[in-house]
Amino acid sequence: MVDSNQVENEPDAAFWQMTDKFIGFANEQAASNELGVVNASFLFASARFNTFLIATQCGNKETFEAEKAAALEYFVNQYKIALTEHMADYQAKFDTYITASS
């Protein structure tokens, strides 16, 4: 299954650099596309890559089929945690974030 210990314990500098690059790319796309389309594409790409990750870690179809429910639960839970944290951050700093991006 997914080895998430490094990210869950303490993300390193490479994690934050990649995160910033992904967000930067999404922001570039948002300049010429609707935000909803950019968001849907970002979610789809993440789901596609998550599935690829699980498939490569499983190594064969039988193991993939056996692990997919646990993987789905893991990724949905991780997304919910991250989304909840970011929503709390935006709630606390809404005027600063929205004014800065307008």
Secondary structure, DSSP 8 states (H G I E B T S, - for coil): ----HHHHH---HHHHHHHHHHHHHHHHHHTTS-HHHHHHHHHHHHHHHHHHHHHHHH-SHHHHHHHHHHHHHHHHHHHHHHHHHHHHHHHHHHHHHHHHH-
